[in-house]
């Protein structure tokens, strides 16, 4: 039996199998029913390993061991295998999520936090910065930074950026509002963004601006700013910079304050 290496590689990635497992499995699929020895010869897998491999495949739901002598194995239909793998992945994911959730109530997380706090104290302020590549990573870090806000969150963004932030960060904004954090957003208000404006009313103060900029200031200490125009860059190639710099963040917020005073409330612009 000849199976292309490219095909075997796809099977390994999609079904999370090792090389011997995909070789034995595809050999059994081509035969339907076979012994370990026959499969070893067909798949070019050492006989000393074939029984271990078949036992592993049986546990994963790829094959069934047929009763009788000599011991033979039956191939499960690929369609059924996919369903079994899905169930296994879902079950495994639930178990891993539970482990991570349970960590919140253990000393492990507390000890990790202590280590992190001690580590941060040793870090120079200039070192607390980083480059964020890809819009998904950008928004993950944006949410993390905003979530820890204690006093204020100041955002300037594009029309599409405004829509994305309300869709993705509204629950976080609502929690901040309950904690008394002041949230201000400046963005071009267009017909497309009216629904987002309605969704955030009562949570954040929004004003209209025609200027193009993409940044966020948290507590006058941290800045995340995007260096590219989101209308001209694919989300995968979007780039942001995160900096923990109270000196520059405070200066930028003062400049924003001056511009904010001249901006019209978004609700007034929406009525036109």
C-alpha positions in Angstrom: 0.0 0.0 0.0 1.4 3.4 -1.0 0.1 6.5 0.8 1.6 9.9 0.0 3.6 11.5 2.8 1.6 14.7 2.3 -1.7 12.8 3.1 -0.2 11.2 6.1 0.9 14.6 7.4 -2.6 15.9 7.1 -4.0 13.0 9.0 -1.4 13.5 11.8 -2.4 17.2 12.1 -6.1 16.7 11.9 -6.5 13.6 14.1 -3.5 14.2 16.4 -1.8 10.9 15.6 1.8 9.9 15.4 3.4 8.5 12.2 3.1 4.8 13.2 -0.6 5.4 14.1 -1.5 7.0 10.8 0.4 4.3 8.8 -1.4 1.4 10.7 -4.8 3.1 10.5 -4.6 3.8 6.8 -3.4 0.2 6.2 -6.3 -1.2 8.2 -8.8 1.1 6.3 -7.5 -0.4 3.0 -8.1 -3.9 4.3 -11.2 -3.5 6.5 -10.1 -6.4 8.7 -6.6 -7.5 9.4 -4.1 -8.9 11.9 -1.3 -6.9 13.6 1.3 -8.8 11.6 -0.3 -8.1 8.3 -0.7 -4.5 9.1 2.9 -4.2 10.2 4.1 -5.5 6.8 1.7 -3.4 4.8 2.4 -0.2 6.7 6.1 -0.8 7.1 5.9 -0.5 10.9 8.1 -2.7 13.2 6.1 -5.7 14.4 7.3 -4.9 18.0 5.4 -1.7 17.8 2.3 -2.7 15.9 0.4 -4.1 18.9 1.1 -1.0 21.0 -0.1 1.2 18.1 -3.3 -0.8 17.6 -4.0 -0.6 21.3 -3.6 3.1 21.2 -5.9 3.4 18.1 -8.5 1.2 19.9 -8.5 3.5 22.9 -9.0 6.5 20.6 -11.9 4.8 18.8 -10.3 4.3 15.4 -10.3 0.5 15.5 -12.2 -2.4 17.1 -10.5 -5.6 18.2 -12.3 -8.7 16.8 -12.7 -11.7 19.2 -11.1 -14.9 18.2 -7.7 -16.3 17.2 -5.6 -14.9 15.6 -6.6 -11.5 16.9 -7.8 -9.3 14.2 -8.8 -5.7 14.0 -11.7 -4.0 12.3 -11.5 -0.4 10.9 -14.2 2.0 12.2 -15.7 4.1 9.4 -13.9 7.5 8.9 -17.2 9.3 9.4 -17.7 7.7 12.8 -14.0 8.3 13.7 -14.5 12.0 13.1 -17.5 12.1 15.5 -15.6 10.1 18.1 -12.5 12.5 17.8 -14.8 15.5 18.2 -16.3 14.1 21.4 -12.9 13.3 22.7 -11.6 16.8 21.9 -14.7 18.4 23.5 -14.3 16.3 26.7 -10.6 17.0 26.9 -11.3 20.7 26.4 -13.9 20.7 29.2 -11.5 19.0 31.5 -8.7 21.4 30.8 -11.0 24.4 31.2 -12.1 23.0 34.6 -8.5 22.6 35.7 -7.8 26.2 34.8 -11.0 27.4 36.5 -10.2 25.4 39.6 -6.8 27.2 39.8 -8.5 30.4 40.9 -9.3 28.7 44.2 -5.8 27.3 44.9 -2.6 28.6 46.3 -0.9 28.1 42.9 -2.4 31.2 41.4 -1.6 33.2 44.5 2.0 32.1 44.4 2.3 32.9 40.7 0.9 36.4 41.3 3.5 36.9 44.1 6.2 35.9 41.7 4.9 38.2 39.0 4.5 41.2 41.4 8.1 40.7 42.6 9.3 40.4 39.0 7.5 43.6 37.9 9.1 45.5 40.8 12.5 44.7 39.4 11.6 45.8 35.9 12.7 49.2 34.6 9.7 51.3 33.5 11.2 51.5 30.0 11.1 47.8 29.7 7.3 47.6 30.2 6.5 47.9 26.5 5.8 45.6 23.6 4.7 45.2 20.0 1.3 43.6 19.3 0.9 41.9 15.9 -2.5 40.9 14.5 -5.8 42.5 15.4 -6.8 39.5 17.5 -3.8 39.9 19.7 -4.3 43.6 19.8 -7.8 43.3 21.1 -6.9 40.6 23.7 -4.2 42.9 25.2 -6.6 45.9 24.9 -9.2 44.1 26.9 -6.6 43.0 29.5 -5.4 46.5 29.9 -8.8 48.1 30.1 -10.1 45.5 32.5 -7.6 46.6 35.1 -8.5 50.3 34.9 -9.2 52.0 38.2 -10.0 55.6 37.2 -10.3 56.3 33.5 -10.3 54.8 30.0 -9.8 57.1 27.0 -10.2 55.8 23.5 -9.8 57.4 20.1 -10.7 55.2 17.1 -12.1 55.0 13.6 -15.7 54.4 12.7 -15.1 50.7 12.1 -12.9 50.5 15.2 -15.7 52.0 17.3 -18.1 49.2 16.1 -15.6 46.5 16.8 -14.8 47.8 20.3 -18.5 48.0 21.3 -19.1 44.5 19.9 -16.1 43.0 21.6 -15.6 45.0 24.8 -19.1 46.1 25.8 -19.3 43.6 28.8 -15.9 44.9 30.0 -17.1 48.6 29.7 -20.2 47.8 31.7 -18.2 46.3 34.5 -15.9 49.3 34.5 -18.9 51.6 34.6 -20.2 49.8 37.7 -16.8 50.3 39.4 -17.0 54.1 38.7 -14.4 54.2 35.9 -14.8 57.1 33.5 -15.0 55.9 29.9 -14.6 58.4 27.0 -14.6 57.4 23.3 -13.9 59.7 20.4 -14.8 58.3 16.9 -16.3 59.4 13.6 -20.1 58.7 14.0 -21.5 57.3 10.7 -24.8 55.6 9.7 -23.0 52.2 10.1 -22.0 53.0 13.7 -25.4 54.2 15.0 -26.3 50.8 16.4 -23.1 50.6 18.3 -23.7 54.1 19.6 -27.1 53.0 21.0 -25.5 49.9 22.6 -23.0 51.9 24.6 -25.3 54.8 25.7 -25.3 55.1 29.4 -22.0 53.2 29.7 -19.5 55.5 28.0 -19.5 59.1 26.9 -19.0 59.2 23.1 -18.2 62.3 21.0 -17.8 62.7 17.2 -14.5 63.5 15.6 -13.4 63.7 12.0 -9.8 63.1 12.9 -8.1 59.8 12.3 -6.3 58.2 15.2 -6.3 54.8 17.0 -5.1 54.8 20.6 -6.3 54.0 24.2 -5.0 55.5 27.4 -5.7 53.8 30.8 -5.5 55.6 34.1 -3.1 58.1 32.5 -0.4 55.5 32.8 -0.6 53.0 30.0 -1.0 53.6 26.2 -1.9 51.2 23.4 -1.7 52.8 20.0 -2.2 51.3 16.6 0.3 52.4 13.9 -1.7 51.6 10.8 -5.0 52.7 9.2 -7.5 49.9 9.8 -9.2 50.7 6.5 -6.0 49.9 4.6 -4.5 46.9 6.5 -5.6 43.3 6.8 -6.5 42.4 10.4 -3.7 39.8 10.4 -1.1 42.5 9.7 -2.4 45.1 12.0 0.2 46.4 14.5 0.0 48.0 17.9 2.4 49.3 20.5 1.8 48.9 24.2 3.8 51.2 26.6 3.6 51.7 30.3 4.6 55.3 30.6 2.8 57.6 33.0 4.8 60.7 31.7 3.8 60.3 28.0 0.4 58.9 28.8 -0.5 61.9 30.9 0.8 64.3 28.3 -1.3 62.6 25.6 -4.4 62.6 27.8 -4.0 66.4 28.3 -3.8 66.9 24.5 -6.9 64.7 24.1 -8.7 66.8 26.8 -8.2 69.9 24.7 -9.5 68.2 21.6 -12.4 66.6 23.5 -13.8 70.0 24.5 -14.3 70.9 20.8 -16.0 67.6 19.9 -19.7 67.4 19.5 -21.6 64.8 21.6 -22.3 61.7 19.4 -26.0 61.8 20.1 -26.3 65.3 18.5 -24.5 64.2 15.4 -26.7 61.0 15.2 -29.9 63.1 15.1 -28.8 64.9 11.9 
